[in-house]
């Protein structure tokens, strides 16, 4: 299964749409906040994809929760924007939470800095910011052989 991970689009609907079109094999899309209107604008065009969305600190009056958890391909995936765990000062508190809830994969945004890390049996990913030149997004492939995570830069 391929999972697309996007965050922090901040009004860049064009990049969001391009990424969704560039990854037709992605069955699930995790949106990690700060662009709720953006994801809602493109979501109807991709009815075949499962969208799992959380709110960010700039998603005022959001209908999305601040955290989500899903079991996909036998892996527990947790997601948040990251501001409630103080990830701009480090992701250790979020990693501790991921351990506590027995997550296999922990996704977060907020910092606009892409990260992939494997720590204590947990895969961590921040896809960076989708917005503008040099924007990035994440891909996770879950197969029988294991989990592979990549951060991809958007091509102009």
C-alpha positions, 0 to 999 in steps of 0.5 A: 500500500502506498500512503501519501503524506502532506502538510502545511499547504497554507493556500497552495491548492495548485501544489496539493492538486499536482501532488495528488495527480502525481501519486495515483497509486496512493490509496490513502492520504494523510493531511497533517493540517494548516490548509483545511480549506485546501484539502476540502477544495481538492478532496471531491476530485479524488473519491477513490482515495481515503483521506485522513485529516487533522487540524493545524494551528492555522485551521481556525474553527476546524471540523477536523480532530487534532489527532487521528489513528488508523490501522492500515496494512496491519500498521498502527499509524498516528497523525497530528499537526505537531503543535500540541506536542511542541515539535518545533522544540523537538519531537521527543514528546511525540515519540514518547506518545507514539511509544505509549500508544504502540504506534508503528508510524507517527506522522506530524507537520508544523515545522515545515522541515521534512524528516524521516527517522526510525527510532525505537521501532517507530517510523517518524515522518514530517513531510515538510511544507507542501507550499511553494517552490521547494515544497515537499511531501512524504510517501510511505510504502507498506509491503510484506517486506517492510516499510519504506519512507521517502520525502519528495520535492515537488518539481515545478 
